[in-house]
Amino acid sequence: MMNNWHGYPVGFAPGGAFLGIGILVVIVSIIVVVLKGYALWHAARRSEPWWFIILLIVNTLGILELIYLYFVVGKWHSFSESAKTTDSAASSGSNTPKV
């Protein structure tokens, strides 16, 4: 018969499962704090007090911050447009990038 440790087979301790969950929680927490700080910084620079207050109070695991940055600030629209112009310049054979 297998040796048991309080009902668990040897080699599996109940704390081992929580280690992976703990690492995941730390990674998600860091991402959420970075997104929240970035969104709050943009709201403050754009003089949008209501967005600042909402972003500061409401915690949605970064979902509200992503919505604000993508749709209101349009922060990632500039990246996708610059990639399109670079791709079109490369496909047309031009050596000078479009600005």
N, C-alpha and C positions, 0 to 999 in steps of 0.2 A: 504494500500500500504506500501511496505517496506521503511524504511528510507534509504536514499542514502548519500554517501559521495563522492562527485564529480563523480557520475556515477557508483560507486562500491557499492555493497550491504554491509550493516553494518557487521562487523566481518571479512572482507577481505580488508586489506590495500595493496596497490601495493608494499610497501617495504617488506612485509612478504615473498613474493616469492623470493626476492633477498637475503634474509638471508640464505636460504639453498644453493643457488648458491655460496654465499660468503664463507660459511664454506667449501664447496667442493673445491673451488679455493685455499683456505689456505692449506688444506690437500694435494692436488696435488702438490702445490708449495713446501711444506716441503719435500715430497718424491723426487721430481726432484732435489732439492738442495743436499739432502743426496746422491743420486745416482751420481750426477755430481762430488761431492767432492770425493767420493769413487773411481770413475773411474779416475779422475785426479790424485789422490794419487798413484794409481797403475801405470799409465802411467809415472809419474815422477820417481817412484822407479825402473821401468823397463827400464829407459833411452830411452823412445820412444817419442822424441820431436814432431813428426808429429801427433801422436795420441793426445798428450797433447794439441797442438794448435787446432786441429779439435774439440776435446771435449770442449775446452774452448769457441770457437767461435759459434759453431752450437748448436742451441737449438731445440730439437725435443721431448720435454716432457719426457725425460728419455729413449726414444727408442734407440738412438745411444749408450748411456751409458750402457744399458742392453746388447746390441749386443757386445760391447767391453768386458764387464765383463764376459759374458757367452762364447763367441766364441774365443776371442783373449787371454784373461787371463785364461780362463777355471776355474774361481773361484768357480762355483757351481758344477763342475764335481767331485771335491773331496768330497763334501757332499753326492752326490748320490752314489759314490763308497763306502764310509764308511757305508752308510745305507745298501747297498747290502751285505757287509761282515758281518755286525751285524745280518742281517736277516738270512744269510746262516749258521752262527754259532749257532743261536737259533734253526733253523730247524734241524740241525744235532745232537743236544743234547749235544754239547760241552759246558763246563762251561768256557773255556778260550777263550776270543775274539781273532780273527785273526788280526794281525797288518799289 
